[in-house]
Amino acid sequence: MPRDIRTTPKGLIAPLTQAALASLSALADGTAPPMPEEHRARLLHLALIETRPEGDAITSLGRERLICDR
């Protein structure tokens, strides 16, 4: 039975450029250079990252997105 994509969070199915995915991956690895603002805005909008007092951090949804895009 096909999965109902209407309930899938938009962060998992929204298109991302390879560069934005690379920024997300670098943040997850802890090797992130300064992220371009357009990548940061898109990833925040999709709830793939969140802003914390110590800086940006990947969310559980962001980790799931990286697994899905392998």
Biopython code that builds the backbone (N, CA, C, O; Angstrom):
import numpy as np
from Bio.PDB.StructureBuilder import StructureBuilder

atoms = [
    (1, "MET", "N", (0.846, -1.182, 0.000)),
    (1, "MET", "CA", (0.000, 0.000, 0.000)),
    (1, "MET", "C", (0.884, 1.235, 0.000)),
    (1, "MET", "O", (1.794, 1.320, 0.824)),
    (2, "PRO", "N", (0.655, 2.199, -0.890)),
    (2, "PRO", "CA", (1.496, 3.401, -0.940)),
    (2, "PRO", "C", (1.352, 4.234, 0.335)),
    (2, "PRO", "O", (0.302, 4.262, 0.976)),
    (3, "ARG", "N", (2.427, 4.893, 0.665)),
    (3, "ARG", "CA", (2.431, 5.752, 1.845)),
    (3, "ARG", "C", (1.671, 7.042, 1.552)),
    (3, "ARG", "O", (1.796, 7.599, 0.462)),
    (4, "ASP", "N", (0.904, 7.510, 2.492)),
    (4, "ASP", "CA", (0.146, 8.755, 2.338)),
    (4, "ASP", "C", (1.095, 9.926, 2.572)),
    (4, "ASP", "O", (1.463, 10.206, 3.712)),
    (5, "ILE", "N", (1.494, 10.611, 1.503)),
    (5, "ILE", "CA", (2.478, 11.689, 1.643)),
    (5, "ILE", "C", (1.880, 12.968, 2.206)),
    (5, "ILE", "O", (2.614, 13.903, 2.526)),
    (6, "ARG", "N", (0.563, 13.025, 2.332)),
    (6, "ARG", "CA", (-0.053, 14.224, 2.904)),
    (6, "ARG", "C", (0.334, 14.419, 4.360)),
    (6, "ARG", "O", (0.285, 15.541, 4.864)),
    (7, "THR", "N", (0.716, 13.354, 5.041)),
    (7, "THR", "CA", (1.095, 13.456, 6.448)),
    (7, "THR", "C", (2.605, 13.547, 6.634)),
    (7, "THR", "O", (3.079, 13.688, 7.761)),
    (8, "THR", "N", (3.360, 13.467, 5.553)),
    (8, "THR", "CA", (4.810, 13.551, 5.629)),
    (8, "THR", "C", (5.226, 15.001, 5.865)),
    (8, "THR", "O", (4.757, 15.889, 5.152)),
    (9, "PRO", "N", (6.091, 15.268, 6.843)),
    (9, "PRO", "CA", (6.552, 16.646, 7.066)),
    (9, "PRO", "C", (7.201, 17.218, 5.808)),
    (9, "PRO", "O", (7.941, 16.527, 5.109)),
    (10, "LYS", "N", (6.914, 18.486, 5.531)),
    (10, "LYS", "CA", (7.426, 19.095, 4.299)),
    (10, "LYS", "C", (8.945, 19.093, 4.242)),
    (10, "LYS", "O", (9.510, 19.120, 3.148)),
    (11, "GLY", "N", (9.622, 19.061, 5.377)),
    (11, "GLY", "CA", (11.084, 19.027, 5.385)),
    (11, "GLY", "C", (11.659, 17.757, 4.794)),
    (11, "GLY", "O", (12.813, 17.738, 4.367)),
    (12, "LEU", "N", (10.859, 16.683, 4.764)),
    (12, "LEU", "CA", (11.339, 15.426, 4.198)),
    (12, "LEU", "C", (11.147, 15.342, 2.696)),
    (12, "LEU", "O", (11.888, 14.628, 2.020)),
    (13, "ILE", "N", (10.166, 16.056, 2.161)),
    (13, "ILE", "CA", (9.861, 15.918, 0.734)),
    (13, "ILE", "C", (10.145, 17.176, -0.077)),
    (13, "ILE", "O", (10.126, 17.130, -1.307)),
    (14, "ALA", "N", (10.406, 18.286, 0.582)),
    (14, "ALA", "CA", (10.662, 19.534, -0.139)),
    (14, "ALA", "C", (11.982, 19.436, -0.901)),
    (14, "ALA", "O", (12.946, 18.860, -0.397)),
    (15, "PRO", "N", (12.029, 19.993, -2.107)),
    (15, "PRO", "CA", (13.278, 19.953, -2.856)),
    (15, "PRO", "C", (14.353, 20.815, -2.196)),
    (15, "PRO", "O", (14.088, 21.919, -1.719)),
    (16, "LEU", "N", (15.561, 20.281, -2.184)),
    (16, "LEU", "CA", (16.734, 21.025, -1.694)),
    (16, "LEU", "C", (17.839, 20.893, -2.726)),
    (16, "LEU", "O", (17.981, 19.855, -3.372)),
    (17, "THR", "N", (18.614, 21.945, -2.876)),
    (17, "THR", "CA", (19.767, 21.871, -3.771)),
    (17, "THR", "C", (20.840, 20.986, -3.132)),
    (17, "THR", "O", (20.828, 20.750, -1.924)),
    (18, "GLN", "N", (21.746, 20.512, -3.944)),
    (18, "GLN", "CA", (22.854, 19.711, -3.418)),
    (18, "GLN", "C", (23.698, 20.544, -2.457)),
    (18, "GLN", "O", (24.235, 20.018, -1.482)),
    (19, "ALA", "N", (23.815, 21.836, -2.732)),
    (19, "ALA", "CA", (24.599, 22.715, -1.856)),
    (19, "ALA", "C", (23.926, 22.857, -0.488)),
    (19, "ALA", "O", (24.609, 22.862, 0.536)),
    (20, "ALA", "N", (22.590, 22.974, -0.461)),
    (20, "ALA", "CA", (21.866, 23.073, 0.817)),
    (20, "ALA", "C", (21.977, 21.770, 1.588)),
    (20, "ALA", "O", (22.139, 21.782, 2.808)),
    (21, "LEU", "N", (21.891, 20.642, 0.885)),
    (21, "LEU", "CA", (22.073, 19.348, 1.552)),
    (21, "LEU", "C", (23.483, 19.213, 2.112)),
    (21, "LEU", "O", (23.677, 18.655, 3.191)),
    (22, "ALA", "N", (24.462, 19.723, 1.378)),
    (22, "ALA", "CA", (25.848, 19.684, 1.858)),
    (22, "ALA", "C", (25.999, 20.536, 3.116)),
    (22, "ALA", "O", (26.723, 20.153, 4.035)),
    (23, "SER", "N", (25.330, 21.680, 3.169)),
    (23, "SER", "CA", (25.371, 22.526, 4.363)),
    (23, "SER", "C", (24.736, 21.811, 5.552)),
    (23, "SER", "O", (25.251, 21.877, 6.668)),
    (24, "LEU", "N", (23.622, 21.130, 5.315)),
    (24, "LEU", "CA", (22.949, 20.370, 6.368)),
    (24, "LEU", "C", (23.839, 19.242, 6.867)),
    (24, "LEU", "O", (23.952, 19.016, 8.072)),
    (25, "SER", "N", (24.462, 18.542, 5.943)),
    (25, "SER", "CA", (25.348, 17.442, 6.298)),
    (25, "SER", "C", (26.558, 17.932, 7.088)),
    (25, "SER", "O", (26.961, 17.301, 8.065)),
    (26, "ALA", "N", (27.132, 19.045, 6.669)),
    (26, "ALA", "CA", (28.287, 19.606, 7.380)),
    (26, "ALA", "C", (27.905, 20.024, 8.795)),
    (26, "ALA", "O", (28.687, 19.843, 9.729)),
    (27, "LEU", "N", (26.717, 20.576, 8.958)),
    (27, "LEU", "CA", (26.245, 20.954, 10.288)),
    (27, "LEU", "C", (26.078, 19.711, 11.153)),
    (27, "LEU", "O", (26.429, 19.726, 12.333)),
    (28, "ALA", "N", (25.547, 18.639, 10.580)),
    (28, "ALA", "CA", (25.366, 17.387, 11.318)),
    (28, "ALA", "C", (26.708, 16.786, 11.728)),
    (28, "ALA", "O", (26.830, 16.205, 12.806)),
    (29, "ASP", "N", (27.715, 16.928, 10.864)),
    (29, "ASP", "CA", (29.050, 16.385, 11.140)),
    (29, "ASP", "C", (29.857, 17.266, 12.082)),
    (29, "ASP", "O", (30.891, 16.844, 12.599)),
    (30, "GLY", "N", (29.390, 18.478, 12.304)),
    (30, "GLY", "CA", (30.131, 19.409, 13.144)),
    (30, "GLY", "C", (31.279, 20.079, 12.427)),
    (30, "GLY", "O", (32.170, 20.641, 13.065)),
    (31, "THR", "N", (31.268, 20.026, 11.104)),
    (31, "THR", "CA", (32.352, 20.616, 10.307)),
    (31, "THR", "C", (31.856, 21.779, 9.470)),
    (31, "THR", "O", (32.453, 22.109, 8.445)),
    (32, "ALA", "N", (30.771, 22.402, 9.898)),
    (32, "ALA", "CA", (30.131, 23.420, 9.074)),
    (32, "ALA", "C", (30.919, 24.725, 9.041)),
    (32, "ALA", "O", (31.141, 25.354, 10.076)),
    (33, "PRO", "N", (31.341, 25.127, 7.834)),
    (33, "PRO", "CA", (31.850, 26.493, 7.686)),
    (33, "PRO", "C", (30.645, 27.435, 7.752)),
    (33, "PRO", "O", (29.510, 26.963, 7.808)),
    (34, "PRO", "N", (30.857, 28.728, 7.747)),
    (34, "PRO", "CA", (29.693, 29.632, 7.756)),
    (34, "PRO", "C", (28.727, 29.272, 6.615)),
    (34, "PRO", "O", (29.124, 29.189, 5.453)),
    (35, "MET", "N", (27.467, 29.062, 6.969)),
    (35, "MET", "CA", (26.455, 28.624, 6.011)),
    (35, "MET", "C", (25.915, 29.835, 5.249)),
    (35, "MET", "O", (25.630, 30.869, 5.853)),
    (36, "PRO", "N", (25.773, 29.712, 3.923)),
    (36, "PRO", "CA", (25.156, 30.806, 3.165)),
    (36, "PRO", "C", (23.761, 31.116, 3.715)),
    (36, "PRO", "O", (23.022, 30.202, 4.081)),
    (37, "GLU", "N", (23.408, 32.377, 3.771)),
    (37, "GLU", "CA", (22.136, 32.787, 4.371)),
    (37, "GLU", "C", (20.931, 32.170, 3.672)),
    (37, "GLU", "O", (19.941, 31.855, 4.332)),
    (38, "GLU", "N", (20.989, 31.989, 2.341)),
    (38, "GLU", "CA", (19.841, 31.389, 1.657)),
    (38, "GLU", "C", (19.651, 29.923, 2.056)),
    (38, "GLU", "O", (18.519, 29.444, 2.127)),
    (39, "HIS", "N", (20.756, 29.204, 2.317)),
    (39, "HIS", "CA", (20.645, 27.820, 2.792)),
    (39, "HIS", "C", (20.050, 27.814, 4.200)),
    (39, "HIS", "O", (19.145, 27.036, 4.501)),
    (40, "ARG", "N", (20.569, 28.687, 5.049)),
    (40, "ARG", "CA", (20.122, 28.752, 6.440)),
    (40, "ARG", "C", (18.627, 29.067, 6.512)),
    (40, "ARG", "O", (17.893, 28.436, 7.272)),
    (41, "ALA", "N", (18.180, 30.038, 5.724)),
    (41, "ALA", "CA", (16.764, 30.429, 5.730)),
    (41, "ALA", "C", (15.880, 29.273, 5.269)),
    (41, "ALA", "O", (14.835, 29.021, 5.869)),
    (42, "ARG", "N", (16.282, 28.576, 4.224)),
    (42, "ARG", "CA", (15.495, 27.453, 3.706)),
    (42, "ARG", "C", (15.444, 26.308, 4.717)),
    (42, "ARG", "O", (14.382, 25.730, 4.949)),
    (43, "LEU", "N", (16.587, 25.981, 5.318)),
    (43, "LEU", "CA", (16.637, 24.879, 6.284)),
    (43, "LEU", "C", (15.843, 25.206, 7.547)),
    (43, "LEU", "O", (15.207, 24.326, 8.128)),
    (44, "LEU", "N", (15.879, 26.470, 7.972)),
    (44, "LEU", "CA", (15.063, 26.888, 9.114)),
    (44, "LEU", "C", (13.574, 26.799, 8.775)),
    (44, "LEU", "O", (12.780, 26.308, 9.578)),
    (45, "HIS", "N", (13.202, 27.271, 7.598)),
    (45, "HIS", "CA", (11.802, 27.241, 7.164)),
    (45, "HIS", "C", (11.257, 25.817, 7.133)),
    (45, "HIS", "O", (10.099, 25.591, 7.485)),
    (46, "LEU", "N", (12.073, 24.860, 6.718)),
    (46, "LEU", "CA", (11.652, 23.468, 6.625)),
    (46, "LEU", "C", (11.806, 22.711, 7.943)),
    (46, "LEU", "O", (11.517, 21.517, 8.013)),
    (47, "ALA", "N", (12.261, 23.405, 8.987)),
    (47, "ALA", "CA", (12.463, 22.816, 10.325)),
    (47, "ALA", "C", (13.522, 21.722, 10.319)),
    (47, "ALA", "O", (13.463, 20.788, 11.118)),
    (48, "LEU", "N", (14.496, 21.842, 9.409)),
    (48, "LEU", "CA", (15.599, 20.885, 9.368)),
    (48, "LEU", "C", (16.725, 21.298, 10.313)),
    (48, "LEU", "O", (17.528, 20.466, 10.735)),
    (49, "ILE", "N", (16.776, 22.601, 10.644)),
    (49, "ILE", "CA", (17.709, 23.113, 11.642)),
    (49, "ILE", "C", (16.939, 24.039, 12.574)),
    (49, "ILE", "O", (15.833, 24.479, 12.262)),
    (50, "GLU", "N", (17.540, 24.324, 13.710)),
    (50, "GLU", "CA", (16.949, 25.276, 14.647)),
    (50, "GLU", "C", (18.056, 26.161, 15.191)),
    (50, "GLU", "O", (19.225, 25.777, 15.218)),
    (51, "THR", "N", (17.667, 27.347, 15.622)),
    (51, "THR", "CA", (18.615, 28.287, 16.194)),
    (51, "THR", "C", (18.627, 28.111, 17.703)),
    (51, "THR", "O", (17.582, 28.131, 18.354)),
    (52, "ARG", "N", (19.808, 27.941, 18.242)),
    (52, "ARG", "CA", (19.990, 27.820, 19.686)),
    (52, "ARG", "C", (20.951, 28.914, 20.125)),
    (52, "ARG", "O", (21.619, 29.519, 19.286)),
    (53, "PRO", "N", (21.033, 29.178, 21.424)),
    (53, "PRO", "CA", (21.956, 30.230, 21.892)),
    (53, "PRO", "C", (23.409, 29.997, 21.455)),
    (53, "PRO", "O", (24.141, 30.953, 21.199)),
    (54, "GLU", "N", (23.820, 28.735, 21.370)),
    (54, "GLU", "CA", (25.196, 28.433, 20.965)),
    (54, "GLU", "C", (25.378, 28.354, 19.452)),
    (54, "GLU", "O", (26.494, 28.152, 18.973)),
    (55, "GLY", "N", (24.291, 28.512, 18.698)),
    (55, "GLY", "CA", (24.371, 28.498, 17.237)),
    (55, "GLY", "C", (23.334, 27.560, 16.637)),
    (55, "GLY", "O", (22.490, 27.011, 17.345)),
    (56, "ASP", "N", (23.408, 27.388, 15.332)),
    (56, "ASP", "CA", (22.456, 26.515, 14.644)),
    (56, "ASP", "C", (22.726, 25.057, 14.999)),
    (56, "ASP", "O", (23.867, 24.656, 15.227)),
    (57, "ALA", "N", (21.643, 24.270, 15.040)),
    (57, "ALA", "CA", (21.740, 22.840, 15.330)),
    (57, "ALA", "C", (20.763, 22.097, 14.432)),
    (57, "ALA", "O", (19.687, 22.602, 14.111)),
    (58, "ILE", "N", (21.146, 20.909, 14.036)),
    (58, "ILE", "CA", (20.275, 20.081, 13.207)),
    (58, "ILE", "C", (19.175, 19.483, 14.086)),
    (58, "ILE", "O", (19.417, 19.126, 15.239)),
    (59, "THR", "N", (17.974, 19.380, 13.534)),
    (59, "THR", "CA", (16.846, 18.802, 14.264)),
    (59, "THR", "C", (16.754, 17.310, 13.944)),
    (59, "THR", "O", (17.463, 16.810, 13.071)),
    (60, "SER", "N", (15.885, 16.615, 14.647)),
    (60, "SER", "CA", (15.688, 15.193, 14.353)),
    (60, "SER", "C", (15.125, 15.020, 12.940)),
    (60, "SER", "O", (15.448, 14.049, 12.255)),
    (61, "LEU", "N", (14.287, 15.959, 12.509)),
    (61, "LEU", "CA", (13.773, 15.922, 11.141)),
    (61, "LEU", "C", (14.917, 16.111, 10.131)),
    (61, "LEU", "O", (14.928, 15.475, 9.077)),
    (62, "GLY", "N", (15.872, 16.983, 10.458)),
    (62, "GLY", "CA", (17.026, 17.178, 9.594)),
    (62, "GLY", "C", (17.879, 15.920, 9.490)),
    (62, "GLY", "O", (18.371, 15.592, 8.410)),
    (63, "ARG", "N", (18.056, 15.217, 10.600)),
    (63, "ARG", "CA", (18.799, 13.946, 10.571)),
    (63, "ARG", "C", (18.063, 12.908, 9.718)),
    (63, "ARG", "O", (18.681, 12.159, 8.961)),
    (64, "GLU", "N", (16.741, 12.878, 9.855)),
    (64, "GLU", "CA", (15.952, 11.950, 9.054)),
    (64, "GLU", "C", (16.074, 12.277, 7.567)),
    (64, "GLU", "O", (16.149, 11.373, 6.734)),
    (65, "ARG", "N", (16.093, 13.569, 7.233)),
    (65, "ARG", "CA", (16.246, 13.986, 5.829)),
    (65, "ARG", "C", (17.579, 13.508, 5.263)),
    (65, "ARG", "O", (17.647, 13.048, 4.123)),
    (66, "LEU", "N", (18.638, 13.619, 6.064)),
    (66, "LEU", "CA", (19.946, 13.163, 5.581)),
    (66, "LEU", "C", (19.943, 11.663, 5.332)),
    (66, "LEU", "O", (20.561, 11.197, 4.375)),
    (67, "ILE", "N", (19.265, 10.908, 6.170)),
    (67, "ILE", "CA", (19.174, 9.454, 5.978)),
    (67, "ILE", "C", (18.396, 9.151, 4.703)),
    (67, "ILE", "O", (18.786, 8.271, 3.935)),
    (68, "CYS", "N", (17.298, 9.871, 4.469)),
    (68, "CYS", "CA", (16.464, 9.657, 3.290)),
    (68, "CYS", "C", (17.195, 10.004, 1.993)),
    (68, "CYS", "O", (16.921, 9.412, 0.949)),
    (69, "ASP", "N", (18.113, 10.951, 2.055)),
    (69, "ASP", "CA", (18.793, 11.432, 0.834)),
    (69, "ASP", "C", (20.121, 10.741, 0.579)),
    (69, "ASP", "O", (20.888, 11.191, -0.273)),
    (70, "ARG", "N", (20.409, 9.683, 1.280)),
    (70, "ARG", "CA", (21.673, 8.964, 1.027)),
    (70, "ARG", "C", (21.681, 8.326, -0.310)),
    (70, "ARG", "O", (22.664, 7.684, -0.681)),
]
sb = StructureBuilder()
sb.init_structure("model")
sb.init_model(0)
sb.init_chain("A")
sb.init_seg("    ")
for serial, (resi, resn, name, xyz) in enumerate(atoms, 1):
    if name == "N":
        sb.init_residue(resn, " ", resi, " ")
    sb.init_atom(name, np.array(xyz, "f"), 0.0, 1.0, " ", f" {name:<3s}", serial, name[0])
structure = sb.get_structure()
